[in-house]
Amino acid sequence: MSKQRSDRPEIKPFAGPAGGWGSIRSLAEILPRERVTPDALVQLARQNKPEGFMCTSCAWPKPADHHPAEFCEEGAKATAWELTTLRTTPEFFEQHTLTELRDWKDYDLEQHGRLTHPLRYDAASDKYAACGWEEAFDAIGAALRPLDPKSVAFYSSGRTGLEASYMYGLMARMFGNQNLPDSSNMCHESTSVGLKAAIGVPVGTTRLADFQACDAIFFFGQNVGSNAPRMLHDLRSARKRGVEIITFNPLKERGLERFTNPQNPIEMLTGGETQISTQYHQVKAGGDIAAMLGIAKFLIEWDDAALTAGDPPVLDHEFIAQHTKDFDAFAEATRAAEWADIEHESGLAQSALEQAARVYARSKAVLAIYGMGLTQHVKGVENVRMVVNLLLLRGNIGKPGAGPTPVRGHSNVQGQRTVGITEKTELVPVDKLKELYGFDPPTEKGLDTVETCSGVIDGSVKAVIGLGGNFLRAVPETAAMEEAWPRLDLSVQIATKLNRNHLFAGKVTYLLPCLGRIEEDVQASGPQAVSTEDSTSCIHGSRGKSKPASPHLLSEPRIVAEIAKRILPPNPRVDWDGWVADYARIRDAIEATYPAIFKDYNKRLFTPGGFWKGNKAAERIWLTPSGRAEFLAPSCLSATGFSDAEGRFRLMTLRSNDQFNTTIYGYHDRFRGVKGTRDVLLINREDMAATGVSEGQIVALESDAGDGKLRRRDGLIVTPYDIPRGCLGAYYPEANVLIPVEHHAEQSHVPAAKSVPVRIRV
């Protein structure tokens, strides 16, 4: 097994652009490390293309008019990671106890390779042992059936296709609960809540074509170079035609600064680069409400002056009057805001915000792109509402080239919500489910991720089924969660590789290996396809063709069906076996449940560029209680949820460009100049001087939540970085131990991982 971590980490600035030869070298390094066969190159050529497979990494749209290579550096890593020839067999577990494996790094666990057999935890030896599939399903059913349905949580990862997701949500509801926490709860639930309240839909309103129609892009809290690199092609094209890109982000992220297109021979040979951002504003963590309010203040006051002078207005008054509600209250709050407060909370000068406002004022169509830098705050929903406020001022929703564009992480996290993976009854057609399947679906709100964590800790959650992902590693309150997990009556994890969640066993524990999306899935009717939904609400078919990693793997739909048959009474209206035999029948069931969205689902499955599920707000039809898009005056200027104090910092948890979510591909964060370690603390040099720490010093962080609980992250290397005063950066998920489970977004319950109150301990 390859272990990449160096005893001598290197930390030095990186001068190159995003993309370019750095991406090529990164790809050339990971392919041999994963020991992939030549088939991996064949599969890369099929990635994100019609009749190919949809990337297992991010959810950026797949264009109909695709590039020769429609994958990015991160997507190629995800493909190599899945197609590795390394294997984690039962013999491996004969040699290692789970207690011993807890000392391994996340990278080393997953790098050992694909799981090959179903496994049962043996408490006497503290090891996993191979078992048969029937034994596993029977034991899982026997453990689940006696439990109160309300005490069971069904978690799902955003990698799971629409077909298995629909089956999983239906199984949970027929079992008797809506305890369906998922990846969205950890990242973009603030979007789902904020956009739904403001414009009547829980998702963004834009599509890829809007990048060709906009004349300005405003970017908030999203690291495109590491998290959605294929978007760089769209940003580059926009810049080539003169679109201004205004970025608000605490860190200078290379993908938002400069990009060399690896598919452009001239740029590669000459070192040519495209400047991405025309303005780059390093807002303080949690300062986006203040920054956006400052822009709005300029716009409204300029408009006031224009109307007084008889000049053309700055705001779109016709749109505001016809389509919006509560503008006057928002405008009054904006006029009343003091510039000193705006500058303090945003960390930006009034003149900088004026620069941004002038671009917005002269632009006819504006895209607002944002990520978890907005959603993962205590006031994350208000962050999202401020994006909408800004767009509504000039009618920038429901016209070409304009609208909110939240960038989802996991490849199908948005799609899962579309087909019923949600704890909220109002998002599910319960009457249709009752009509189709002859049962009374639960209407009591289920548990989301934060509530599931609280339930595991206090003992009210007795069992957790995990359909993919690394739940225990991804959630907050790491230490308490790991301590509580063994008290579960049942833990079932469906996965492709070993991860840290699997090292904490309940009283009954099974680890079930499944097919990956890139692998051929053959059922009774022949080879199967699955489907996913991208960030712009387009549905794509995905067909795996690679040889499975082991003959003992089952597909996700098959595993869900077998568990369902063990825990539910027979129902003549639900043919679990028939669905598994032919996934087209699952899609027929999805179409019957959501006819407006999935009309002619199977016929349209492989439409180039995907088929759009539609979006009423994009048509300026507002499905809000008022029937209008709604302004919201912010309740405060800081999204952090806590006050500044001497010695207290705002910690942002970060991903490197050598990872995707909790999956660590290596120890080289090229864009930040960190190699050989993930144990770094990014800090402003002036804060270093103020706290008395020096470059390279090893320090700890302690949570400053004020609840008396000790949460500590040791062994961090002090690393000076261009980051706003009062803010710190450390890698996710290792820093999750510092996040209290109670520190989450109001209304949406997203863990507030982008502004965690901490103190430095020497």
N, C-alpha and C positions, 0 to 999 in steps of 0.2 A: 504494500500500500504506500502511496506517495503522501508524504507530509510536507506541506509547503512552508510552514511557519519557520521563520529564521530566528536564530538566537541573537542576531544583530539586525534589528529592524532599521530600515533606511527611511528617513523622512526629509525630503527636499522638494522644493517647488517644481512643478511640471510646467514646461513652457509651451508645449505643443497644443494643437487644436483638438476638439472632439473629432472623432472619425479618423480619417487619414491612415497613415502607416501604423499608428498605435493600435487601431482596431484590427488591422490585418495581422499584426504581431500577436495580439491577444488571441485571435482565432487560431493562429498557427501553433500557439502554445497549448491551448486547451484540448485540441483534437488528439494529439498523441498522449496527453496525460490521461484522458479518458479511454485510451486504447480503442478508439472506434475503428470499425471496419470501413472499407470504401463505400459501403452503403450509406454511411452518414452524409457523404457529399451528394449522393443521389437524393437523399431526403431533404437536404438544405435547398436543393434546386426546386423542390415542391412546396417549400414553406410559404404560407400566406398567399397561395395562388389558387385560382379556380381548379377544382378537382384535386387539390393538394390537402395539406393539413394546416390547421390554424395553430399559430405559435402558442406554446404553453406558457409563455412569459407574459408580456403586457397585453393590454386590450386596445392598442392603437389600431385604427381602421385598416382594412386590407383593400387596396385600390383595385378597381376593375382593370385599369391600364397600368399594369405592374412593371416594376423594374426587373432587369435580368436576375438580380439577387434581391428578393423581397424579404430579407432578414437583416437584422442589425447585429452588432457585437453581442448584446445581451441575449437576443433570440438565438443566435448560434450557440452560445454557451448553454442555454436551456436545452437545445436539441442534443448537443454532445453529452450533456449531463444525463439525459434520458436514454440515449443510445449507447452509453458506455458498455464495454464488455466486462467490466469488473462486476463481481457478484458477491453478495452476502448470503451464504448458504447456511443450513443448519449446523454444519461443522464449525462455522465461526462462533455460533452461540454455545457450542459445547466447550469452547476455550475461554469464554468471557462471561462473567456475571454482569448483571445490570448495574450493580454498585460500582464495579470496576469501570464500566463503560461511561459512567457519569463524569469521569475525569477526562474523557476525550473531548476535543474541540468539536464544534458543530461541523466544521469542514471535514474533519477526519471521519466522523460517523457516516455522512452521506457519501464521501469519496470512496468508501469501501465497496460500494456498488449496489446493484439492484437486488432487492429481496427476491428469493426464488420459491419459497414454500410458505404455506400458512403455518403460524406459530402459536403455541400456547405457553403462557408463563407458568413456570413451576416454582412455587414459593420456597420449597425445601432446598432447592439448589440455587435459587436466585438467577435462573437462566431460562431462556426461551428454548422450547423443544418443538420439533416438527410434529404436525398433527394432520389429520385428514380434514378435508373441507366439510364433509357431513358432520364429523365430530364437532368442528368449530361452530357451525350454524346451529346444531342442536343445543350445544352448551350456551350459546348466546341467547337463544330463545328461552331456554330454561331459566336463565338468570333475569331476563327482562320481564317475562310474563307476570311474575308475582309483584312487581314494583308498581307503585302509584305512578301512572303516566306522567303526572306533573313533576316527578322527581327525575325524569330522564331528559337529557339534552342531546339533540341531533345536530352536531356541528358539521358544516361543509366548507370546503375550500373552493376558491374561485376558479380552480382548474377544471372542476367537474363539468361535463357537458350538460346541455339543456335536458337531454333525455333522462340521464340518471338523476339530475336535480329534480325534475318533475316527479319521478317515482319516489324519491327520498322525502320530499315535502308531503306527498300524498300518504306515504307510509306513516309519517309522524302524526298527521292529523287523524288518520284512521286508528292509530294507537291511542290517541286521546289528548294530544297536546300540540301547541305551536312553538315549542321550545326549539327554534331553528336558528341559533346564532350562526353567523357566517362571516366571511372576510369583510363584507361591506360594513358590518358593525364596527370594525377596527379602523376603517379608513374613510369611506365616503358616505356614511349614514348622515353626516351633517349636510351633505348635498341633498340626499333624499328628503330630509325634513325641510331644509331651507328652501329649495326650489319648489317643492310641493306647496308650501305655504304661500310663496310669493307669486308663482306663475301657474300653479295647478298641475305640474308634472314633476316627477322626482329625478329627472335626468336632464342632461344638456339638450339644447335645441339645434345644434349645428351638425353639419356633415362635412366630409372632405372637400366638397365643391366650394364651401364657403371660404376656404383658404385662397381660392382664386378670385373671390369677389370682395374681400375686405381691403381696406386701405390703412388699417392700424390694428395691432394686436397688443393687448395688455396682458401681461404674464404675472401670475401671483403664486409663489410658494410651490413651484414644481421644478424638479431637476431633470430636464429632458434628456441630457446626455447620458445619464445612468438609468433612468426609469422608463423612457419611451423614445429611444434613439431614432426610430424610423420617422418620428415627427420632424426630425431635423431636415429631411428632404422637403417637407411642406414649408417649413420656416425659411429654408434657403431659397425656394422658389418665390416665396412672398417677398423676401428681401431683394431678389434680383429684379422684381418689378416695382421696387420703391416703397414697399410697405414699411411703415415704422413699427418697431417692436419695443415696447416700453416694459421693462422688467422690474418687479419688486420682489426681492429675495434677500434674506439675511447674508447668505454666502455667495461669493462670486463663483458660479458654476460654469465650467468650461463650455458645456453644450449651449449655454445661453450667451456665450461670448463669441466664440469662433468655431467654425466647422469646415473641415475638408471632406468633400464627398468621396468615399472610397471607390465609388463606381464611375468617377469622372477621371479618365486617364490624364487629361491635361492638368487638373488640379493635383493629382498624385505625383506627376512628374515634375511639376514646377513648384510644388509647395503652396499652391494657391489656397486661399481661405475666403470664406464668407463671414463678414461680421454679422452676428445675429441680432443682438440688442443695439438699438440706437440710443437708448437711455438705460442705465442700470442703477437702480436705487436700492441700497442695502438697508432695507427697513429692519427695525428691531423685531425679534421674535415676538409675535403677538401684537405688532403695531400696525397691521394692515387696515383695521377699522379706521384708525386715525388717518392713515395715508389716503385711503379712498374718500374719507370725509373731507380731507383737505382739497382734493381734486374737485369734489362736488361743490365745496364752498366757493372755489374760484368760478365754476360754471354758473352757479346760481347768482352770485354777485355780479358777474359780467352780464348775465341776462337781465338782472334788475336794472343795471346801468343802460343797457341797450334799449330796453323798453321805455325808460325815462327819456332817453335822447331821441327816440323814434327810429333807432337803427334796427337792422335785422336781428331777430332773437337768437340767442345761443342754444336755448332748449327747444325741444320739439313739443310745443304747447298743444298742437292738434292731437298728437299721439297721447300725451299726458291726459288731456281732457276726455278723449274717447276710450282709452284703454286702461287707465290706472286709477288707483284709490289711495288716499292719504298722502298725496303729494304735499299739500300745504303744511302738514305736521312735520314731514321730513325736511322741507325747505326751511321752516322756522328753526328747527333744531340745528340745521346746518349753518344758518346765518348766525346763530347764537354761540356757536363753538368758538373758543378763543385760540388764536394762532399759537400762543405759547404752549397751550395744552396739546395741540396737534403735533407740534414739533417735538415736544418732550416724549409723547407716547409713541410716535412713529420713528423717532430718531433721525428724521429728515428735515432739512431746511425748507422754509416756506418757498424759497426760490426754486428748489428742486421740484416741489409739487406743482408749482406754476408751470414749469417746463412740460411736465406730463399733462397737465390740464390743457395747455395750448394745443398739443397734438390731438387730444381727445375732441376738443372743441371744433377743430377744422376737419375732422374725419367724418366721412359719410357712413361708413360701415365698420364697426369695431367688434372683433372677437375678444372675449375675456377668457383666457385659459388659466386654470388653477388646479392645484393638487392638494396634498395633505398638509402643506404648509399653511393652508387656510382651515381645513376641516378638523385637524387634530389639536384644537384648543378648547378651553372651557367655553368660550364664546364662539365656537366654530360655526354654529348655525347663523349667528349674527354676521360673521365674516362672509358667509355665502349670501346672506340677504343684502349686505353692502355691495357685493358684486352686481346683484340684480338692480339695486338702487341706481348705481352708476350707469348701467346699461339703459334703464328706463328713461333717464333724463333726456336722452336724444333718440329715443325710439329704436334702440339697438337690440331688439328681440323681434323675431318674426319677419326679417327681411334678409335678402342674400348678403352673405359676408358678415353677419352680425349674430351675437348671442353668447350665452354662457357655454363654456366648453370644459367641463370637469374631466380630468384625465384619470381614468380608472386604472388600477394596478393590475390585478389578476385578469387573466385572459377571458374569463366568463363571469366575473363577479357581478356585473350588471345584469347579465342574462339570467342568472340564478334567481334574482329578485323577480324578474319578469314572469317566471314560471312557478313561483310560489315559495321560494326559500325566504321566508320572512316570518317574524314573530307577530306581525300586525294584521289583524283581521281585515281592515279596510283595504289592504293591498291584494286581497285574495277573493276570487268570485265564489264565496262559500255556497251561495244558492245553486250555482252551476255544478259544483262538486257534489252537492246533495242530490241533484237531479241525475247526474251521470252515474254515481256510484252507490246511491241508496243508503247513505249514512248521514248522521248529523255532525258536520264538522265543528270543532271547538271554536267558540267565539271569544273566549277569554284570551287576552294578550299573553303571548308566550315569553320566554326568557331570551334576552339578547346576550351578547358576549359578556358585557360587564355583569349582568345579573346572573349569568351562568357561573362566572368566576366567584361572585359572592356566595352563590349556592354551594359550590364545591368547598369553599373555605368554611362555611357555617354548617355544612353537612346536609342541607336540604336537597341538594342534587346528589343522587345516588348512583347514577350511571351516565357516562358520556360515550356516544358513538361519534367517531371522527371520520368523515368521508374526505380523506385527503388532508393536507396541511400539517402544521406543526403547532397545534393550538397552545400547548403548555408553554412553548417558547415565544409565541407571538403576543401573548396577552400580558397585561400589567401584573404587578404584585407577584413577581416570579417566585420569590422564596416561600411565601405563604401558600401559593398554588402547588409548588412541588411538595411541600410538607403535607398538604391536605389530600393530594391525589391518591395515595395508597389507601385512603379510607373509603374510596368508591367501591360499591358492590360490583361494578362492571366497568371495564374500560376496553373499548374496541377501536382499533385504529386501522383504517384502510389506506394503504400507502404503496409507494414504489421503492422507497429507500428508507433506511434506518435514520431516525432523527431523535432528538432529545426527549420528545414527548413519550416515545416508546420505552424509555428507560425508567419510567415511573409507572408501576403496575398497580391496578386495583386488586380487589380480592379475587376476581375472575378477570383475566386479561387475555385478549387475542390480538395478534398482529396479522392482518390479512393483506397479502400482496396482490396488486391489481395490474392490469394492462395499462401502459401509458398511451397517450393520445396518438403518438406517432406509430404505434405498433398495429399490425393487422389484427382485427377483431372479427373472428369467424364464428357465426352462430348457425343455428339450424337452417336458416334460409340463405346462408352464404355470408360473404364479407359485408360488414356493417359500416355505416358512417354515423357520426355524431354532429352536433352543431353547437355554435357559440354565438354570443352577442358582443359586439365591440362597443367602444366608448360612445359611438355616434348612433347607437340603436339599430345597427345593421346586423342581420343574422347571416351566418356563414356556415356552410357545410364543411366537414373535416373528415378526411379518410386516411387512416393509417395504413401503411404498407410494409413497415419494417417487421422482421421476424421477432416474435416476442422473446423477452429476456429469459423466460423459462416456460416449459410446457405446463407448469403447475399454476400459472396465473389465471385469474378470472377477470372478466370485465366489471366495471363499476355497476352497470345495470344488473348484471347477473348476481353480484354480491348483494345489492339492495333487495332484489327480488327474493333471494333465498332467506334473508333475514325477515322480510315482510311475511313470508309464508309461515315462519316459525312463531311470529308474535301476533298475527291477526287471524281471526276466524275466516273460513272460506267465504268468498264473495263472488258470486257468478258474474258480476259486472266488472271484475278486475281480473284479467287473465295475465298474471305475472309471468307465467312461462311463455305465453304467446308474445308478450311484449319483448322478452329477452330473445326469442327466436327471430324476431324481425323488428328492428328499431323503428322502421317506418310506421309500425302500429303505435308506438309510443308517440310519435309525432302526430299521428291522427288524433290521439287522445288529447295532446296539447292543443291542437287546432280546435277540437270540440270544446275545450275549456276556455280558450281565448280566441274565439273566431275572428274578432276584429283585427287582431295582431297577426295571427298565423294562417290567414286564408291561403289555401293552396300550398301549404307548408312543404310537403314532399316534392311538389313540382318545382318550387322555387329554391330548393335547398342549395344548389350550386350556382346560383346567379352570380356572375362576375361582380365583385365588389360588394356582394351580399344584398339581401333585400331589406328595405327599411321598414321598421314596424310602425312608423308614423309618430307624430308628436303634435298634439293640439296647440301647444304654446307656439310652435314654429308657424302655425297658421293664424296666430293671434286670437286663438280661442282659449279663454282662461278658465280652467276648471277649478277655480277657487270659490269659496262661499259667496263672495261678492260678484263673481263673474268678471272680475277685472284683475290685472296684475297689481300687486299691492306693494307700495313703499313701506319701509319700516324705519322709523327713527331709531338710531342705535341707543342702547341703554348706557353705554360707556365707550371709552376710546381705546381701551386695552382688552385684548381677547384672552389674556393669560388666566384671569380668574383669581389672581393674588396680587398683593401690592409689593412694590419694590421695598427693600430694606438693606441696610448695610451688610455686606457679606453674602447676600442672597443673589443667586444667578438664575437666569432662565435657560434651562438645558433643552436643546433640540436633539432628538434622536435622529440619526442619519443612516442612509444606506450608502455603501461604497459602490463603485462601478464594477466590482467583482462579486456581486451578490444580487439575488432577486428575492425580495421579502426575507424570509428566514433562511433561504438556501444560500450558502456561502460557496462561491466557486473558487475562491482563492484569497490570498492575502496581499493583493496589489490594487489599491485604490489609486489608479494612475492619475486621474484628474486632480486629486488632492495631494499627490506626491508622497503617499504613504505606502511602504512596501515591507512585507514580512511581519506585520502585526495588525491587530484591530484594537489594541489597547491604547488608544490615544485620546487625549482631551484637547480639543481645539479651543483656543482662548486668545483674546485680544492682548497684544503686548502691554498696553497700558493697564489692563486688569492683572496681568502677571506682576507688574511692578507694584500695584496697589495691594495685592495679596501676598507678596513676598515669595513667589515661586519662580523657579528658573527653568529654562528650556531643558528638556530631557529628565527633569525631576519626576519621580514616581509619587503620585498622590492618589487620594480617594475622593469620591463624591458621596455625600450623604443627602438623602431627601430632607427637605425643609417643609414638610407638609403640616407640621404643627400638631400632629395627632399622637405624638409620643412613641411611635413605632420606629425602630431603627431599620432603615433601608440603606444599604451601602454597596458601592461598586469600587473595588480596590484595584490597584495595579495599573493606573492610567498614566501614560507618558505625557507630560506637559508639552504641548506643541503649539507654538505661536502661529496665529492664522488671521487672515483678514476677515474678521467677524465683528459685529457691532459690540460696543461696550456693554457689559452686563449680560452677555449671552455666551453660552458654551455649546460645544458640539461633541457628541460621542456616538459610537455606533450602536444601531439597533440590530439584533434584539438583546445584545449583552447589557445595554443600559436599562432594559425594562424593569429590572429589579428595583429601580428607583421610583417607579410610577405607582402611586397608591391606586387601588382599584376604584376609590372614590373620586379620583382626579380625572374627570371626564367631561365631555361637552354636555352642556345643558340641553335638554330635549332629545338629543340624538344618542347620548351615552358613548360616543367615540372616545377612547382613551386619549387624554390631552398630552400626547407625546412630543409635541413641538414647543411646549413651554412648561417645563417641570421645575418647580422650585427646589434648588439644591444649594449646598455649601461645599466648598473645597476643604478637605481635611489633609493635613500634611503628616 
